[in-house]
Structures are given as structure tokens and as C-alpha cells.
Amino acid sequence: MTVSPSARRADLDWIRVGAFGLLILYHVALVYAPWDWHVHSRHYLEWLRDGALVTNPWRLTLLFLVSGAALRLMSRRLTPGAVLKARIARLAPPFLFGVLVLVPPQAWIEAMAKGSWHQGLGAWWLNQFSPANLETLPLNHLWFVLYIAVYSLAAIALLAQPAALARLEKALAWATSGWRLLVLPIVYLGLVRQFLFWRWGLTNHLTSDWYNHAISLAAFLAGFALVGQDGFWRSLERQRWVALSLALIALPLLMALEVHPGGMAFDGSVKAGMFALDQWATIAAILGFGSRHLRRADSPILRYLNQAIFPCYLIHQTLLVAAGYLLLRIGLPLWIEAPALVAITLGGSLAVYELVRRVDPIRPIWGLKPLKARGAVSRMPAPASTPAPAERSAEAA
């Protein structure tokens, strides 16, 4: 299948927007979940322990895969140097701005709520950025931006080695063709879950997050290498119903294993395999149905949301923690408190986007290109034998 170089991969954009939207709602749910978080409501919802399994196995893995795919589409016919420059301009300013400005209020409010700090935000900021505390500087939700930046360096290194990239594409095309599309990724994810998760867990710290890297970096590079493989997308579309059926079977079984009185007897290969089955089957179903039904479903709403999602991601947790701290002190009933938190978080995030997108000097620190971008992008001439590029996604997250 040959496509126009100017066409759009609307399906990937819809999936990206949907996954980030779920992530924001998930963070709101953590206010009520049976785990420690930055702020916590007096309303305790035990069912969220199982409810979190609806998205936990696959949500972030899907985001990393789509982010890798978006980077590849953005980098078509660009030199590795140009891609590196674009990545730095896109990710470095928001990350630094977030670490210096957006995360400290979250950490300060958490410390105030838990009684470990009793001074103002300014004193907290000075304490956090003192030489003694720099090694334990909290990144909170910005760990994702850091990981995308580091994984992008690996992808750019592949761009600089076309032979190595071609070998990876060939290997992944074989591994995701026919029956292997559903079997081999599940085997890989299951083995990683069984042998790495028990030791490393999920830390969200770059230098000690080896289980996360084995999953997320693999997903990122897989998306980067496979997005232009038409056979991969045809296989996903053909097997979308099988993948959906497997996901619907795996989820209740995974929930049952989580609460099974057998405990440790199911903490090994059985639970790891079921987790991996739910993880990849859900991702394959989402990609397959998206490719089938949303590939050309572009719209002004999608373009708006696709531009808004990165600034909204940057600000949402700061708004959520601040709103949570204030609302939870009022003692509202759950049916008022929870919708109010969702409305403030989502509505406030979009309001911030509406503001910052109109102010050109601050757009880069919110992950937006300047309104009057200057300078030409260095491009590579496409070899005569190179197939027409796959459809482009609007953003490389």
C-alpha cells in the first residue's frame, strides 16, 4: 500500500490523545485509590485496586509505542542532526520549566498535607534546589518526558546507522507477521515481567528502572521501526478481533489472580503470563481497530486536542494536587468532590493551554512551536528506491 507523503496518521493521533486523557483521569483516581499518593481523599475506594488493572498493564506501553511511531513519522527525510535539534527544542524547555516551576508546588503541597513541612513555597523551593537535595530532586509526572528524551536519543542513533535500522525493521517485521504478531510479543513481555519486575519493580528513576526500560524502550523502538511497515498494520487489522477477545478474557483472569487466596503460588509465571497477555492483546486490539477505522478520521477537534495534549499533560498534575489539597479540606461528599476534581483538572488544563498558545515567547516552555518559527530544517534526499513515506502523525510526543 502506497500513501501520500502529506497524508496524516489520524489513528495514531486519536490513540495518543485518548491514552493521555486516560492517564489524566487515572491520576485523579489515585486521590481515592488504596495507595499512597501526593494528596488523598477521606473517601477510600477499595475497588480501584482491581479497577486500575483495566488500564495499568498497557496504557503507558501504548503511549511509548505511539510516541516512537510519531518520532519516526516526524523524522522522515530529516537528517539525524535535524531530528536531534528538533527533539531538544521540543522536550528540553518543557522539562526544565516543569522541574523548576511545575513540580515544586506539588511536592510542597504533599509535604504540607502529610505534615513534614510547615513553611512557605519559597522556602521549600530553596530547600529542594540546595546542593544537598539535588540528587533526590522529584520529577513526579515529568519522568515520562525524560524517558521520551532519552529513548529518542536511541532512535536517533539508529537513524544515523541505516544498516542497523534496516536489520531491526526486518527482524521486527518477521516477529510481527502472521501468528507471531500475537504470540512473540506476549512471550517477551511475560518473560520480562517474570524475571525483571520482581527484582526492580517500577521506580520511574532513569538509572534504576530496568524493568520499565525493558518494556518501554522496546515499545518505543518497535513503534519507531514498525510504523512504516504496511504488513504490520495489515496484520493488526486482520487480527483485531482475536486480540480483543484475548484481552476480554485476560482482564478478569488477571483480576482473579490478583485476589486469589493462593497468593505466592500465582506470583510467578502464571500471573506474569496473564499480565503480558492482557498487555499486548489490548494494545494490538487498539492499534488494529484504530488503523481500520480511524486512519483517515482527521478533524479540527483532533488537531486541537493533539496540540493541547502536551501542555495539558505538563500542567494537569499541578492543578490536580492543588485542587485536591483545597477541596479535600472542605469535606464534600464523593459525588460532588470527584467530578469537581475532574472538571478542575481537565478544564483548568485546557484553560492554561488556551492562554499559553496565544503568547509566543512562552510557547516553547510548554512544548509548542513558536508561532513564527525561523530557520530551515536540514533534510536528506530520499533514495530513488525508498518507498513513499507512511502517513504522518501531527505530533511526535
NUMARRO-390050 format. One line per field, with one value per residue (C-alpha): residue in one letter; chain; x, y, z. Coordinates in nm, 4 decimals. Layout:
<sites>
resn <- c(a, ...)
chain <- c(A, ...)
xx <- c(X, ...)
yy <- c(Y, ...)
zz <- c(Z, ...)
</sites>
This chain:
<sites>
resn <- c(m, t, v, s, p, s, a, r, r, a, d, l, d, w, i, r, v, g, a, f, g, l, l, i, l, y, h, v, a, l, v, y, a, p, w, d, w, h, v, h, s, r, h, y, l, e, w, l, r, d, g, a, l, v, t, n, p, w, r, l, t, l, l, f, l, v, s, g, a, a, l, r, l, m, s, r, r, l, t, p, g, a, v, l, k, a, r, i, a, r, l, a, p, p, f, l, f, g, v, l, v, l, v, p, p, q, a, w, i, e, a, m, a, k, g, s, w, h, q, g, l, g, a, w, w, l, n, q, f, s, p, a, n, l, e, t, l, p, l, n, h, l, w, f, v, l, y, i, a, v, y, s, l, a, a, i, a, l, l, a, q, p, a, a, l, a, r, l, e, k, a, l, a, w, a, t, s, g, w, r, l, l, v, l, p, i, v, y, l, g, l, v, r, q, f, l, f, w, r, w, g, l, t, n, h, l, t, s, d, w, y, n, h, a, i, s, l, a, a, f, l, a, g, f, a, l, v, g, q, d, g, f, w, r, s, l, e, r, q, r, w, v, a, l, s, l, a, l, i, a, l, p, l, l, m, a, l, e, v, h, p, g, g, m, a, f, d, g, s, v, k, a, g, m, f, a, l, d, q, w, a, t, i, a, a, i, l, g, f, g, s, r, h, l, r, r, a, d, s, p, i, l, r, y, l, n, q, a, i, f, p, c, y, l, i, h, q, t, l, l, v, a, a, g, y, l, l, l, r, i, g, l, p, l, w, i, e, a, p, a, l, v, a, i, t, l, g, g, s, l, a, v, y, e, l, v, r, r, v, d, p, i, r, p, i, w, g, l, k, p, l, k, a, r, g, a, v, s, r, m, p, a, p, a, s, t, p, a, p, a, e, r, s, a, e, a, a)
chain <- c(A, A, A, A, A, A, A, A, A, A, A, A, A, A, A, A, A, A, A, A, A, A, A, A, A, A, A, A, A, A, A, A, A, A, A, A, A, A, A, A, A, A, A, A, A, A, A, A, A, A, A, A, A, A, A, A, A, A, A, A, A, A, A, A, A, A, A, A, A, A, A, A, A, A, A, A, A, A, A, A, A, A, A, A, A, A, A, A, A, A, A, A, A, A, A, A, A, A, A, A, A, A, A, A, A, A, A, A, A, A, A, A, A, A, A, A, A, A, A, A, A, A, A, A, A, A, A, A, A, A, A, A, A, A, A, A, A, A, A, A, A, A, A, A, A, A, A, A, A, A, A, A, A, A, A, A, A, A, A, A, A, A, A, A, A, A, A, A, A, A, A, A, A, A, A, A, A, A, A, A, A, A, A, A, A, A, A, A, A, A, A, A, A, A, A, A, A, A, A, A, A, A, A, A, A, A, A, A, A, A, A, A, A, A, A, A, A, A, A, A, A, A, A, A, A, A, A, A, A, A, A, A, A, A, A, A, A, A, A, A, A, A, A, A, A, A, A, A, A, A, A, A, A, A, A, A, A, A, A, A, A, A, A, A, A, A, A, A, A, A, A, A, A, A, A, A, A, A, A, A, A, A, A, A, A, A, A, A, A, A, A, A, A, A, A, A, A, A, A, A, A, A, A, A, A, A, A, A, A, A, A, A, A, A, A, A, A, A, A, A, A, A, A, A, A, A, A, A, A, A, A, A, A, A, A, A, A, A, A, A, A, A, A, A, A, A, A, A, A, A, A, A, A, A, A, A, A, A, A, A, A, A, A, A, A, A, A, A, A, A, A, A, A, A, A, A, A, A, A, A, A, A, A, A, A, A, A, A, A, A, A, A, A, A, A, A, A)
xx <- c(0.0000, 0.1454, 0.0303, 0.0813, 0.3715, 0.1403, -0.1323, -0.1898, -0.1983, -0.5119, -0.5463, -0.2199, -0.3240, -0.6582, -0.4845, -0.2302, -0.4993, -0.7087, -0.4159, -0.3105, -0.6719, -0.6916, -0.3664, -0.5077, -0.8236, -0.6090, -0.4188, -0.7484, -0.8465, -0.5249, -0.6678, -0.9187, -0.7128, -0.5763, -0.2156, -0.0132, -0.0129, 0.0568, -0.2864, -0.5563, -0.9283, -1.1110, -1.3224, -1.1461, -1.2409, -1.1076, -1.2486, -0.9883, -0.7315, -0.8884, -1.0204, -0.6677, -0.5959, -0.8283, -0.5550, -0.2385, -0.0886, -0.1000, -0.1589, 0.1998, 0.3376, 0.0934, 0.1980, 0.5646, 0.4892, 0.2854, 0.5495, 0.8170, 0.5958, 0.5277, 0.9001, 0.9698, 0.6961, 0.8217, 1.1781, 1.1050, 1.3624, 1.5304, 1.8955, 1.9731, 2.1177, 1.7959, 1.5909, 1.8161, 1.7787, 1.4010, 1.3867, 1.5918, 1.3752, 1.0581, 1.1467, 1.4253, 1.2474, 0.9272, 1.1268, 1.3413, 1.0417, 0.8455, 1.1202, 1.1792, 0.8236, 0.5511, 0.6733, 0.7838, 0.4261, 0.3196, 0.5985, 0.5374, 0.1637, 0.2316, 0.4769, 0.2289, -0.0581, 0.1487, 0.2833, 0.6527, 0.6845, 0.5348, 0.6931, 0.6072, 0.6621, 0.9657, 1.1447, 1.0532, 1.1936, 1.5220, 1.5464, 1.4723, 1.7309, 2.0032, 2.3158, 2.2328, 1.8984, 1.9731, 2.0280, 1.6754, 1.5028, 1.1460, 1.0378, 0.6851, 0.4954, 0.7815, 0.9665, 0.7777, 0.9236, 1.2746, 1.2292, 1.0964, 1.4014, 1.6472, 1.4668, 1.4679, 1.8481, 1.8489, 1.6175, 1.8299, 2.1375, 1.9542, 1.8770, 2.2481, 2.3107, 2.0762, 2.2059, 2.1350, 1.7914, 1.7135, 1.8106, 1.5875, 1.2967, 1.3419, 1.3588, 1.0519, 0.8586, 0.9203, 0.8378, 0.5030, 0.3791, 0.1065, 0.0592, 0.3788, 0.2096, 0.0199, 0.2459, 0.6017, 0.5321, 0.3342, 0.6208, 0.8701, 0.6538, 0.5812, 0.9482, 1.0422, 0.7595, 0.8605, 1.2363, 1.2770, 0.9689, 1.0176, 1.3657, 1.3374, 0.9698, 0.8628, 1.0754, 1.0396, 1.4039, 1.6064, 1.9159, 1.7389, 1.4255, 1.5405, 1.2061, 1.0434, 1.3205, 1.2883, 0.9194, 0.9026, 1.2221, 1.1322, 0.7853, 0.9286, 1.1795, 0.9200, 0.6874, 0.9775, 1.0750, 0.7299, 0.5201, 0.6201, 0.5668, 0.2370, 0.2426, 0.2449, -0.0704, -0.2458, -0.1742, -0.3093, -0.6288, -0.6763, -0.6262, -0.8003, -1.1000, -0.8802, -0.6747, -0.9876, -1.1236, -0.7970, -0.7933, -1.1502, -1.0599, -0.7294, -0.8544, -1.0960, -0.8477, -0.5746, -0.8055, -0.8835, -0.5134, -0.4543, -0.7002, -0.6623, -0.6075, -0.3263, -0.1103, 0.2514, 0.1597, 0.0349, 0.3031, 0.5335, 0.4875, 0.1058, 0.0437, 0.3275, 0.1891, -0.1650, -0.0388, 0.1531, -0.1455, -0.3717, -0.0995, -0.0248, -0.3708, -0.5213, -0.2523, -0.2897, -0.6684, -0.6463, -0.3919, -0.5839, -0.9228, -0.7644, -0.5874, -0.9041, -1.1486, -0.9560, -0.6657, -0.8376, -1.0564, -0.8884, -1.0864, -1.0401, -1.1212, -0.8415, -0.5912, -0.6879, -0.6593, -0.3352, -0.1774, -0.3257, -0.2292, 0.1373, 0.0730, -0.2224, -0.0017, 0.2583, 0.0128, -0.2535, -0.0879, -0.0016, -0.3640, -0.4884, -0.2692, -0.3520, -0.7246, -0.7192, -0.5488, -0.8083, -1.1173, -1.0315, -1.0189, -1.3796, -1.5163, -1.7521, -1.9449, -1.7812, -2.0406, -1.9533, -1.5837, -1.4707, -1.6494, -1.5209, -1.1632, -1.2063, -1.3597, -1.0912, -0.8083, -0.9294, -1.0916, -0.8002, -0.5502, -0.7355, -0.7623, -0.3858, -0.3381, -0.5708, -0.3611, -0.0107, -0.0783, -0.1535, 0.1694, 0.4511, 0.7511, 0.6314, 0.5117, 0.8439, 0.8446, 0.5009, 0.6117, 0.4638, 0.6465, 0.6844, 0.4136, 0.6797, 0.9309, 1.2502, 1.5206, 1.5137, 1.5199, 1.8028, 1.6627, 1.8073, 1.7293, 1.5286, 1.6989, 1.5183, 1.4455, 1.2901, 0.9152, 0.6777, 0.6657, 0.3839, 0.1236, 0.2437, 0.1235, 0.0763, 0.2999, 0.5997, 0.5306)
yy <- c(0.0000, 0.3343, 0.6530, 1.0229, 1.1764, 1.4590, 1.2325, 1.2091, 0.9154, 1.0278, 0.6923, 0.7411, 1.0917, 0.9692, 0.6924, 0.9366, 1.1816, 0.9018, 0.7487, 1.0821, 1.1525, 0.8183, 0.8991, 1.2249, 1.0503, 0.7776, 1.0393, 1.1787, 0.8274, 0.7972, 1.0544, 0.7840, 0.4686, 0.2413, 0.3535, 0.6442, 0.9487, 1.3219, 1.4018, 1.1641, 1.1991, 1.0778, 0.8809, 0.5463, 0.3332, -0.0196, -0.1294, 0.0887, -0.1761, -0.4011, -0.1169, 0.0059, -0.3211, -0.2114, 0.0220, -0.0355, -0.3216, -0.1445, 0.2316, 0.3542, 0.0854, 0.2000, 0.5613, 0.4758, 0.2748, 0.5575, 0.8111, 0.6112, 0.5855, 0.9609, 1.0367, 0.8218, 0.9907, 1.3323, 1.2413, 1.1183, 1.2693, 1.4642, 1.4206, 1.2689, 1.6057, 1.7833, 1.5305, 1.5752, 1.9518, 1.9213, 1.6826, 1.9159, 2.2137, 2.0161, 1.8441, 2.0302, 2.3622, 2.1984, 1.9562, 2.2254, 2.4542, 2.1708, 2.0683, 2.4275, 2.5628, 2.2974, 2.0146, 2.2086, 2.3141, 1.9501, 1.8363, 2.1293, 2.0613, 1.6906, 1.7723, 2.0183, 1.7666, 1.4951, 1.7228, 1.7057, 2.0746, 2.3869, 2.6743, 2.8533, 2.7514, 2.9785, 2.8119, 2.4717, 2.5658, 2.6836, 2.3657, 2.1378, 2.3034, 2.3216, 2.1183, 1.8658, 1.7725, 1.7821, 1.4054, 1.3410, 1.6117, 1.4945, 1.4713, 1.3444, 1.3044, 1.4564, 1.1255, 1.0423, 1.3435, 1.2488, 0.8901, 1.0039, 1.2299, 0.9503, 0.6960, 0.9489, 0.9523, 0.5759, 0.6154, 0.8956, 0.6749, 0.4160, 0.6822, 0.7519, 0.3802, 0.2940, -0.0630, -0.1340, 0.0238, -0.1847, -0.5033, -0.4076, -0.3342, -0.6679, -0.8593, -0.6884, -0.7308, -1.1062, -1.1156, -0.9417, -1.1238, -1.3898, -1.5801, -1.4275, -1.0860, -1.2013, -1.4760, -1.3392, -1.0005, -1.1770, -1.4211, -1.1337, -0.9257, -1.2263, -1.3170, -0.9578, -0.9394, -1.2625, -1.2119, -0.8353, -0.6997, -0.8986, -0.7514, -0.3953, -0.3108, 0.0240, 0.3058, 0.5829, 0.6649, 0.6550, 0.4839, 0.2048, 0.1318, -0.1735, -0.3484, -0.0327, 0.0181, -0.3404, -0.2728, 0.0957, 0.1330, -0.1832, -0.0407, 0.2952, 0.1421, -0.1047, 0.1823, 0.3684, 0.0723, -0.0659, 0.2411, 0.2373, -0.1392, -0.1879, -0.5606, -0.4844, -0.2721, -0.5228, -0.7971, -0.5831, -0.5152, -0.8827, -0.9993, -0.7150, -0.9258, -1.2076, -0.9572, -0.8014, -1.1435, -1.2333, -0.9023, -0.9507, -1.2985, -1.1954, -0.8994, -1.0831, -1.3682, -1.1212, -0.9633, -1.3057, -1.3882, -1.0621, -1.1560, -1.5359, -1.6785, -1.8913, -1.5798, -1.6543, -1.9678, -1.7396, -1.4715, -1.6394, -1.7368, -1.7683, -1.4118, -1.2746, -1.4524, -1.3289, -0.9744, -0.9932, -1.1420, -0.8591, -0.6025, -0.6908, -0.8138, -0.4811, -0.2811, -0.4913, -0.4504, -0.0724, -0.0387, -0.2755, -0.1112, 0.2335, 0.1557, 0.0075, 0.2813, 0.5986, 0.6181, 0.8892, 1.0279, 1.3671, 1.6633, 2.0125, 1.8688, 1.6132, 1.8760, 2.0967, 1.8171, 1.6918, 2.0336, 2.0738, 1.7383, 1.8098, 2.1420, 1.9788, 1.6906, 1.9314, 2.1296, 1.8747, 1.7202, 2.0556, 2.1637, 1.8297, 1.8304, 2.1937, 2.1444, 1.8195, 1.9805, 2.2589, 2.0507, 1.7670, 2.0088, 2.1106, 1.7602, 1.7390, 1.4191, 1.1926, 1.2515, 1.6234, 1.6068, 1.3606, 1.5297, 1.8657, 1.7361, 1.6026, 1.9306, 2.1464, 1.9276, 1.8914, 2.2332, 2.4097, 2.2307, 2.3373, 2.6918, 2.7020, 2.5753, 2.8418, 3.1048, 2.9850, 2.9062, 3.2746, 3.4036, 3.3330, 3.3826, 3.1149, 2.8566, 2.6618, 2.6015, 2.4422, 2.2136, 2.4264, 2.5536, 2.9325, 3.0932, 3.2396, 2.9579, 3.0687, 2.8717, 2.5947, 2.2279, 2.0175, 1.7355, 1.4252, 1.3472, 1.0262, 0.7489, 0.6534, 0.3067, 0.4368, 0.3647, 0.6538, 0.7608, 0.6375, 0.8849, 1.1437, 1.1966, 1.5551, 1.5391, 1.3407, 1.3173)
zz <- c(0.0000, -0.1073, 0.0594, 0.0074, 0.1977, 0.3070, 0.4484, 0.8234, 1.0613, 1.2373, 1.4128, 1.5982, 1.6949, 1.8325, 2.0254, 2.1662, 2.2772, 2.4254, 2.6136, 2.7636, 2.8574, 3.0375, 3.2147, 3.3495, 3.4720, 3.6270, 3.8252, 3.9527, 4.0581, 4.2617, 4.5022, 4.6021, 4.5460, 4.8220, 4.7603, 4.8872, 4.6570, 4.6782, 4.8264, 4.9411, 4.9953, 5.3041, 5.0547, 5.0143, 4.7130, 4.7576, 4.4206, 4.2468, 4.3411, 4.0771, 3.8632, 3.7979, 3.6166, 3.3367, 3.2075, 3.4140, 3.2090, 2.8726, 2.8983, 2.9264, 2.6963, 2.4290, 2.4821, 2.4362, 2.1215, 1.9686, 2.0699, 1.8895, 1.5820, 1.5883, 1.6103, 1.3050, 1.1028, 1.2072, 1.1116, 0.7586, 0.5221, 0.8063, 0.8914, 1.2329, 1.3350, 1.2419, 1.4375, 1.7412, 1.7201, 1.6940, 1.9920, 2.2102, 2.1158, 2.1805, 2.5096, 2.6916, 2.7637, 2.8983, 3.1086, 3.2689, 3.3168, 3.4705, 3.7116, 3.8238, 3.8269, 3.7919, 4.0146, 4.3285, 4.4194, 4.4001, 4.6317, 4.8681, 4.8938, 4.9552, 5.2340, 5.3864, 5.3644, 5.5290, 5.8000, 5.7117, 5.6110, 5.7658, 5.5756, 5.2526, 4.8925, 4.8552, 5.1458, 5.0028, 4.6609, 4.8093, 5.0137, 4.7172, 4.4941, 4.7555, 4.6691, 4.9405, 4.7816, 4.4095, 4.3938, 4.5248, 4.3218, 4.2490, 3.8856, 3.9585, 3.6285, 3.4266, 3.4395, 3.1200, 2.9370, 3.0499, 2.9301, 2.5914, 2.5533, 2.6363, 2.4188, 2.1350, 2.1522, 2.0962, 1.7977, 1.6521, 1.6887, 1.4777, 1.2178, 1.1973, 1.1274, 0.8386, 0.8101, 1.1776, 1.1474, 0.8396, 1.0262, 1.3179, 1.0836, 0.9105, 1.2382, 1.3817, 1.0565, 1.0805, 1.4530, 1.3994, 1.0916, 1.0968, 1.4212, 1.5593, 1.5910, 1.8986, 2.0313, 2.0334, 2.1973, 2.4708, 2.5304, 2.5518, 2.7844, 3.0032, 3.0425, 3.1236, 3.3763, 3.5452, 3.5613, 3.5989, 3.7732, 4.0930, 4.1338, 4.0011, 4.0071, 3.8612, 4.0019, 3.7410, 3.8142, 3.4961, 3.6341, 3.8238, 3.6225, 3.4300, 3.4101, 3.2812, 3.0243, 2.9024, 2.8306, 2.7426, 2.5409, 2.3484, 2.2763, 2.1712, 1.9301, 1.7999, 1.7156, 1.5580, 1.3391, 1.2525, 1.1783, 0.8121, 0.7704, 0.5871, 0.6647, 1.0368, 1.0115, 0.7852, 1.0382, 1.3202, 1.1281, 1.0391, 1.3956, 1.5778, 1.6813, 1.8053, 2.0057, 2.1532, 2.2518, 2.4228, 2.6086, 2.7318, 2.8583, 3.0154, 3.2195, 3.4537, 3.4899, 3.5849, 3.8410, 3.9821, 4.0126, 4.1998, 4.4732, 4.4652, 4.8153, 4.6759, 4.6977, 4.6132, 4.4183, 4.1398, 4.1627, 3.9088, 3.5501, 3.5633, 3.6739, 3.4586, 3.1539, 3.2150, 3.2666, 2.9368, 2.7546, 2.8685, 2.7957, 2.4351, 2.3348, 2.4406, 2.2596, 1.9444, 1.9530, 1.9952, 1.7144, 1.4882, 1.5306, 1.5139, 1.1882, 1.0447, 1.1390, 1.2331, 0.9906, 0.7846, 1.0663, 1.0783, 1.2097, 1.3565, 1.7006, 1.6696, 1.5574, 1.8506, 2.1056, 1.9550, 2.0027, 2.3502, 2.4983, 2.5803, 2.7618, 2.9380, 3.0463, 3.1839, 3.3977, 3.4897, 3.7950, 3.9490, 3.9115, 4.0435, 4.3546, 4.4348, 4.3764, 4.5702, 4.8692, 4.8826, 4.8042, 5.0381, 5.3319, 5.2684, 5.3217, 5.0250, 4.9522, 4.6987, 4.4278, 4.4302, 4.5139, 4.2435, 3.9481, 4.0729, 4.0700, 3.7163, 3.5976, 3.7579, 3.6285, 3.2712, 3.2425, 3.4074, 3.1853, 2.8705, 3.0049, 3.0549, 2.7004, 2.5641, 2.7396, 2.6576, 2.2928, 2.2347, 2.3945, 2.1512, 2.3878, 2.6309, 2.3800, 2.3732, 2.7506, 2.7089, 2.4260, 2.1461, 1.8414, 1.8123, 1.6027, 1.3765, 1.3515, 1.1838, 1.0088, 0.7556, 0.8520, 0.7145, 0.5056, 0.3477, -0.0123, -0.0388, -0.2373, -0.5549, -0.4154, -0.0920, -0.0698, -0.0256, 0.3406, 0.5565, 0.6743, 0.9167, 1.2668, 1.3709, 1.6767, 1.7936, 2.1651)
</sites>
